[in-house]
């Protein structure tokens, strides 16, 4: 199978490396606007050929994996749409699904049924193809969100490839995916970025960073993720994220009032509900 | 040396176990209002004697370690003040320092110079003496905040004991300690509790917790900390914490507007500043 990889970063590079290690692909053409990423991918043997454009990469591919930040997917889909062979299957690795599906529908027209929306839950704080690893997806979850229009054989092929590289598969509707990930991924990243940025700007920044052990370190780790990727995610999923952030800010308003009033009961009720929620589900986490 | 431990939980129990393992204490009397904790500490050999009150525990002690939640320290100090032998040194392990110092000054009067305020940065998400471990403080930071009034030999004794159990020592002023930890510890805990509680109350709670991998898991871990302890910390350090929370909410207001307006530049600027702050300091973290 010939693979085209559009967007050569941590996730796309790891998927290509994993598919090669599993013997699922014979040849990989890659395209990325960043020449540095292409050179790194070539020298690590993750791609065999540096394509001159997304269309050039996709031209003879059986499978096209679009692994750009989600904000660049509409352009990538449009570029490759005219170049695909009839049997080609296209998939993505984006952290949002409704926006990506809209982009794919607009670009692919009659070929849209052969697009399989997917989201591997992996990677994170060390972006870039230089950190790509063939084992990145072992035991990790990959969510697919096929639509009624999606060709079942295309969905089955993509899901089988993810299984071949060690992933667990789950299907959600695109809307459910985007709502859940706004809450458990996009909002936590936003909150972490906001806290680390605030502290970095403060006069005590150096002292604060040198005492990061007590809770803040988890935030700094989350906030080391790619700014480009997360800007795109926040914009692509802005409806659900805006709603989650608004609800969260209302919770903080209550906590601010409780602190200012010395109201320990409200604080305790919130903390105890949170601690109990985690304990009740520790086996599932 | 005879040790009295007032408040038998993760931190106090670990310190007592570590001091015994280091050969620094010969006998440990413990008091805790929770009979369950006392039984666990006795059966694990962390304390030798279950005292009937804080004063009973402190009566013949050379060193008294007060390791209750910070909200209970004023009462504990008052109870032991009349029972201390003249040479006794008292210390604490509280996460806030100004409030604890105020409480100690009020309770100890002329004996206040022999109180040494301390804060070991360790422990966290698994509270209770059943998780106490003699190696909990190895290579961990312990901050002391002695005052001009503090007896230098008392401070030296407490700091030497912490060094004996493997900790690194640092001195800060109480005000600086409370401001820094409001930012790097108390606020992150508050934010994590608030997010986990909000998601636990949502109709999608089960789906959200089963997809915690992508950022939310760090929040659930932080939010599994003791609600009693953290209510007390938030109230004891409410001045600095209120200020940090207010500043943070103002940052979130800006991010909400940016998301609602589709303003990618503002989002990117915040995210990039956060990611750069972490990268620039990764060796120090």
Interface residues (C-beta under 8 A of the other chain):
Chain A: X71 X95 X121 X124 X140 X141 X176 X179 X180 X181 X183 X184 X185 X186 X187 X188 X189 X190 X191 X192 X193 X194 X195 X196 X197 X198 X199 X200 X201 X202 X204 X205 X207 X208 X209 X210 X211 X212 X213 X214 X215 X216 X217 X218 X219 X220 X221 X222 X223 X224 X225 X226 X227 X228 X230 X231 X232 X234 X235 X238 X241 X242 X245 X246 X247 X248 X249 X251 X252 X253 X255 X256 X259 X260 X262 X264 X267 X268 X270 X271 X272 X273 X274 X275 X276 X277 X278 X279 X281 X282 X284 X285
Chain B: X71 X95 X121 X124 X140 X141 X176 X179 X180 X181 X183 X184 X185 X186 X187 X188 X189 X190 X191 X192 X193 X194 X195 X196 X197 X198 X199 X200 X201 X202 X204 X205 X207 X208 X209 X210 X211 X212 X213 X214 X215 X216 X217 X218 X219 X220 X221 X222 X223 X224 X225 X226 X227 X228 X230 X231 X232 X234 X235 X238 X241 X242 X245 X246 X247 X248 X249 X251 X252 X253 X255 X256 X259 X260 X262 X264 X267 X268 X270 X271 X272 X273 X274 X275 X276 X277 X278 X279 X281 X282 X284 X285
